[in-house]
C-alpha cells in the first residue's frame, strides 16, 4: 500500500528565473557602481515591488 504521508519542505526564499534582456544599459549601470548585471536586475525588481506594493514591505527596509 502506498504511503499517504508527504514530505513537507520549507518554503523557498527565492526563485530562479531566466530572463533575456538587451544588456547594454544594465552593463553600464553595473560597471558604474561596481556590481554584477544580475545584482542590478535583482535590485530593480525589488524596488519595483516595493514601490508597487508598499504594504508588503513594511518594516523590511
N, CA, C and O atoms as CSV, one atom per row, in Angstrom:
chain,resi,resn,atom,element,x,y,z
A,1,UNK,N,N,0.850,-1.170,0.000
A,1,UNK,CA,C,0.000,0.000,0.000
A,1,UNK,C,C,0.902,1.241,0.000
A,1,UNK,O,O,1.809,1.334,0.826
A,2,UNK,N,N,0.669,2.192,-0.909
A,2,UNK,CA,C,1.500,3.396,-0.977
A,2,UNK,C,C,1.299,4.285,0.242
A,2,UNK,O,O,0.212,4.364,0.816
A,3,UNK,N,N,2.355,4.928,0.603
A,3,UNK,CA,C,2.298,5.846,1.750
A,3,UNK,C,C,1.517,7.103,1.388
A,3,UNK,O,O,1.653,7.632,0.285
A,4,UNK,N,N,0.700,7.575,2.322
A,4,UNK,CA,C,-0.078,8.786,2.074
A,4,UNK,C,C,0.568,10.014,2.707
A,4,UNK,O,O,0.087,11.136,2.545
A,5,UNK,N,N,1.662,9.788,3.429
A,5,UNK,CA,C,2.346,10.929,4.024
A,5,UNK,C,C,3.257,11.552,2.974
A,5,UNK,O,O,3.866,10.847,2.170
A,6,UNK,N,N,3.340,12.833,2.989
A,6,UNK,CA,C,4.205,13.511,2.034
A,6,UNK,C,C,5.256,14.312,2.782
A,6,UNK,O,O,5.046,14.774,3.903
A,7,UNK,N,N,6.371,14.454,2.131
A,7,UNK,CA,C,7.428,15.258,2.735
A,7,UNK,C,C,7.022,16.720,2.676
A,7,UNK,O,O,6.540,17.205,1.653
A,8,UNK,N,N,7.221,17.401,3.769
A,8,UNK,CA,C,6.963,18.833,3.782
A,8,UNK,C,C,8.308,19.532,3.698
A,8,UNK,O,O,9.214,19.263,4.487
A,9,UNK,N,N,8.423,20.418,2.751
A,9,UNK,CA,C,9.667,21.152,2.594
A,9,UNK,C,C,9.446,22.596,2.993
A,9,UNK,O,O,8.340,23.125,2.879
A,10,UNK,N,N,10.485,23.213,3.453
A,10,UNK,CA,C,10.408,24.619,3.836
A,10,UNK,C,C,10.194,25.462,2.584
A,10,UNK,O,O,10.726,25.141,1.521
A,11,UNK,N,N,9.422,26.532,2.701
A,11,UNK,CA,C,9.213,27.405,1.543
A,11,UNK,C,C,10.532,28.043,1.110
A,11,UNK,O,O,11.373,28.375,1.945
A,12,UNK,N,N,10.699,28.206,-0.168
A,12,UNK,CA,C,11.919,28.803,-0.700
A,12,UNK,C,C,11.850,30.314,-0.571
A,12,UNK,O,O,10.800,30.921,-0.785
A,13,UNK,N,N,12.952,30.900,-0.228
A,13,UNK,CA,C,13.018,32.342,-0.060
A,13,UNK,C,C,13.158,33.057,-1.402
A,13,UNK,O,O,12.863,34.248,-1.500
A,14,UNK,N,N,13.598,32.352,-2.420
A,14,UNK,CA,C,13.783,32.998,-3.715
A,14,UNK,C,C,13.458,32.020,-4.832
A,14,UNK,O,O,13.354,30.813,-4.611
A,15,UNK,N,N,13.301,32.555,-6.029
A,15,UNK,CA,C,13.021,31.743,-7.213
A,15,UNK,C,C,14.095,32.024,-8.246
A,15,UNK,O,O,14.542,33.161,-8.393
A,16,UNK,N,N,14.502,31.004,-8.952
A,16,UNK,CA,C,15.476,31.164,-10.026
A,16,UNK,C,C,14.715,31.424,-11.318
A,16,UNK,O,O,13.792,30.687,-11.665
A,17,UNK,N,N,15.105,32.468,-12.019
A,17,UNK,CA,C,14.460,32.842,-13.271
A,17,UNK,C,C,15.490,32.971,-14.371
A,17,UNK,O,O,16.665,33.230,-14.110
A,18,UNK,N,N,15.051,32.792,-15.579
A,18,UNK,CA,C,15.898,33.025,-16.735
A,18,UNK,C,C,15.245,34.143,-17.540
A,18,UNK,O,O,14.076,34.049,-17.916
A,19,UNK,N,N,16.012,35.204,-17.801
A,19,UNK,CA,C,15.458,36.372,-18.468
A,19,UNK,C,C,16.398,36.793,-19.588
A,19,UNK,O,O,17.616,36.786,-19.412
A,20,UNK,N,N,15.846,37.156,-20.728
A,20,UNK,CA,C,16.647,37.672,-21.829
A,20,UNK,C,C,16.383,39.166,-21.960
A,20,UNK,O,O,15.238,39.591,-22.112
A,21,UNK,N,N,17.450,39.960,-21.899
A,21,UNK,CA,C,17.331,41.415,-21.978
A,21,UNK,C,C,18.424,41.985,-22.860
A,21,UNK,O,O,19.475,41.372,-23.041
A,22,UNK,N,N,18.166,43.166,-23.407
A,22,UNK,CA,C,19.235,43.914,-24.058
A,22,UNK,C,C,20.103,44.450,-22.923
A,22,UNK,O,O,19.644,45.267,-22.126
A,23,UNK,N,N,21.331,44.006,-22.846
A,23,UNK,CA,C,22.137,44.183,-21.646
A,23,UNK,C,C,22.988,45.452,-21.631
A,23,UNK,O,O,23.602,45.740,-20.604
A,24,UNK,N,N,23.054,46.200,-22.686
A,24,UNK,CA,C,23.982,47.328,-22.755
A,24,UNK,C,C,23.815,48.329,-21.613
A,24,UNK,O,O,24.789,48.643,-20.929
A,25,UNK,N,N,22.624,48.826,-21.398
A,25,UNK,CA,C,22.397,49.809,-20.338
A,25,UNK,C,C,22.628,49.197,-18.966
A,25,UNK,O,O,23.199,49.840,-18.086
A,26,UNK,N,N,22.187,47.956,-18.779
A,26,UNK,CA,C,22.396,47.282,-17.499
A,26,UNK,C,C,23.882,47.115,-17.211
A,26,UNK,O,O,24.318,47.289,-16.074
A,27,UNK,N,N,24.659,46.778,-18.234
A,27,UNK,CA,C,26.106,46.616,-18.063
A,27,UNK,C,C,26.756,47.946,-17.698
A,27,UNK,O,O,27.681,47.980,-16.886
A,28,UNK,N,N,26.285,49.032,-18.282
A,28,UNK,CA,C,26.812,50.360,-17.945
A,28,UNK,C,C,26.546,50.691,-16.474
A,28,UNK,O,O,27.436,51.155,-15.761
A,29,UNK,N,N,25.323,50.450,-16.035
A,29,UNK,CA,C,24.955,50.723,-14.644
A,29,UNK,C,C,25.794,49.858,-13.708
A,29,UNK,O,O,26.332,50.353,-12.718
A,30,UNK,N,N,25.907,48.569,-14.021
A,30,UNK,CA,C,26.667,47.643,-13.180
A,30,UNK,C,C,28.129,48.063,-13.077
A,30,UNK,O,O,28.711,48.049,-11.993
A,31,UNK,N,N,28.709,48.432,-14.196
A,31,UNK,CA,C,30.116,48.845,-14.190
A,31,UNK,C,C,30.311,50.126,-13.385
A,31,UNK,O,O,31.292,50.269,-12.655
A,32,UNK,N,N,29.376,51.046,-13.524
A,32,UNK,CA,C,29.473,52.322,-12.815
A,32,UNK,C,C,29.481,52.139,-11.298
A,32,UNK,O,O,30.236,52.809,-10.593
A,33,UNK,N,N,28.642,51.232,-10.797
A,33,UNK,CA,C,28.565,51.048,-9.341
A,33,UNK,C,C,29.288,49.778,-8.873
A,33,UNK,O,O,29.170,49.370,-7.717
A,34,UNK,N,N,30.036,49.167,-9.793
A,34,UNK,CA,C,30.901,48.011,-9.485
A,34,UNK,C,C,30.148,46.826,-8.880
A,34,UNK,O,O,30.525,46.295,-7.835
A,35,UNK,N,N,29.083,46.429,-9.561
A,35,UNK,CA,C,28.312,45.244,-9.175
A,35,UNK,C,C,28.033,44.430,-10.440
A,35,UNK,O,O,28.362,44.865,-11.544
A,36,UNK,N,N,27.432,43.257,-10.283
A,36,UNK,CA,C,27.090,42.430,-11.440
A,36,UNK,C,C,25.777,42.895,-12.074
A,36,UNK,O,O,24.968,43.579,-11.447
A,37,UNK,N,N,25.593,42.505,-13.329
A,37,UNK,CA,C,24.337,42.803,-14.017
A,37,UNK,C,C,23.184,42.109,-13.283
A,37,UNK,O,O,22.092,42.667,-13.176
A,38,UNK,N,N,23.422,40.905,-12.783
A,38,UNK,CA,C,22.381,40.182,-12.029
A,38,UNK,C,C,21.945,40.995,-10.816
A,38,UNK,O,O,20.757,41.058,-10.502
A,39,UNK,N,N,22.906,41.619,-10.130
A,39,UNK,CA,C,22.577,42.437,-8.963
A,39,UNK,C,C,21.693,43.615,-9.379
A,39,UNK,O,O,20.723,43.941,-8.695
A,40,UNK,N,N,22.031,44.246,-10.495
A,40,UNK,CA,C,21.241,45.388,-10.986
A,40,UNK,C,C,19.802,44.944,-11.258
A,40,UNK,O,O,18.855,45.640,-10.891
A,41,UNK,N,N,19.641,43.796,-11.895
A,41,UNK,CA,C,18.299,43.285,-12.205
A,41,UNK,C,C,17.531,42.982,-10.920
A,41,UNK,O,O,16.369,43.367,-10.791
A,42,UNK,N,N,18.174,42.291,-9.961
A,42,UNK,CA,C,17.502,41.988,-8.691
A,42,UNK,C,C,17.093,43.261,-7.960
A,42,UNK,O,O,15.978,43.356,-7.447
A,43,UNK,N,N,17.987,44.230,-7.913
A,43,UNK,CA,C,17.697,45.499,-7.232
A,43,UNK,C,C,16.525,46.221,-7.899
A,43,UNK,O,O,15.655,46.759,-7.214
A,44,UNK,N,N,16.503,46.234,-9.229
A,44,UNK,CA,C,15.415,46.889,-9.957
A,44,UNK,C,C,14.071,46.223,-9.665
A,44,UNK,O,O,13.068,46.907,-9.462
A,45,UNK,N,N,14.053,44.905,-9.643
A,45,UNK,CA,C,12.813,44.183,-9.357
A,45,UNK,C,C,12.366,44.434,-7.920
A,45,UNK,O,O,11.184,44.666,-7.667
A,46,UNK,N,N,13.302,44.388,-6.985
A,46,UNK,CA,C,12.951,44.649,-5.585
A,46,UNK,C,C,12.379,46.053,-5.409
A,46,UNK,O,O,11.405,46.238,-4.680
A,47,UNK,N,N,12.976,47.039,-6.070
A,47,UNK,CA,C,12.464,48.416,-5.967
A,47,UNK,C,C,11.085,48.535,-6.585
A,47,UNK,O,O,10.215,49.210,-6.035
A,48,UNK,N,N,10.873,47.886,-7.725
A,48,UNK,CA,C,9.563,47.917,-8.367
A,48,UNK,C,C,8.506,47.318,-7.451
A,48,UNK,O,O,7.439,47.903,-7.263
A,49,UNK,N,N,8.797,46.156,-6.882
A,49,UNK,CA,C,7.836,45.523,-5.981
A,49,UNK,C,C,7.584,46.379,-4.750
A,49,UNK,O,O,6.445,46.487,-4.296
A,50,UNK,N,N,8.620,46.981,-4.209
A,50,UNK,CA,C,8.471,47.838,-3.027
A,50,UNK,C,C,7.600,49.053,-3.355
A,50,UNK,O,O,6.757,49.446,-2.549
A,51,UNK,N,N,7.800,49.646,-4.527
A,51,UNK,CA,C,7.028,50.830,-4.918
A,51,UNK,C,C,5.591,50.494,-5.293
A,51,UNK,O,O,4.677,51.273,-5.022
A,52,UNK,N,N,5.390,49.337,-5.915
A,52,UNK,CA,C,4.056,48.941,-6.373
A,52,UNK,C,C,3.208,48.353,-5.249
A,52,UNK,O,O,1.982,48.470,-5.269
A,53,UNK,N,N,3.851,47.724,-4.271
A,53,UNK,CA,C,3.114,47.058,-3.200
A,53,UNK,C,C,3.759,47.394,-1.856
A,53,UNK,O,O,4.324,46.515,-1.205
A,54,UNK,N,N,3.680,48.648,-1.439
A,54,UNK,CA,C,4.399,49.071,-0.232
A,54,UNK,C,C,3.968,48.355,1.056
A,54,UNK,O,O,4.772,48.245,1.982
A,55,UNK,N,N,2.742,47.875,1.139
A,55,UNK,CA,C,2.286,47.228,2.371
A,55,UNK,C,C,3.000,45.901,2.626
A,55,UNK,O,O,3.083,45.456,3.771
A,56,UNK,N,N,3.518,45.261,1.566
A,56,UNK,CA,C,4.224,44.004,1.744
A,56,UNK,C,C,5.632,44.198,2.283
A,56,UNK,O,O,6.288,43.227,2.662
A,57,UNK,N,N,6.104,45.437,2.322
A,57,UNK,CA,C,7.495,45.697,2.699
A,57,UNK,C,C,7.631,46.522,3.966
A,57,UNK,O,O,8.725,46.996,4.273
A,58,UNK,N,N,6.562,46.703,4.698
A,58,UNK,CA,C,6.610,47.491,5.936
A,58,UNK,C,C,7.564,46.804,6.903
A,58,UNK,O,O,7.409,45.620,7.204
A,59,UNK,N,N,8.540,47.542,7.382
A,59,UNK,CA,C,9.478,47.021,8.360
A,59,UNK,C,C,10.581,46.155,7.768
A,59,UNK,O,O,11.388,45.620,8.529
A,60,UNK,N,N,10.658,45.991,6.482
A,60,UNK,CA,C,11.677,45.155,5.865
A,60,UNK,C,C,12.816,45.963,5.286
A,60,UNK,O,O,13.707,45.394,4.654
A,61,UNK,N,N,12.818,47.250,5.476
A,61,UNK,CA,C,13.880,48.087,4.892
A,61,UNK,C,C,14.932,48.394,5.896
A,61,UNK,O,O,15.901,49.086,5.583
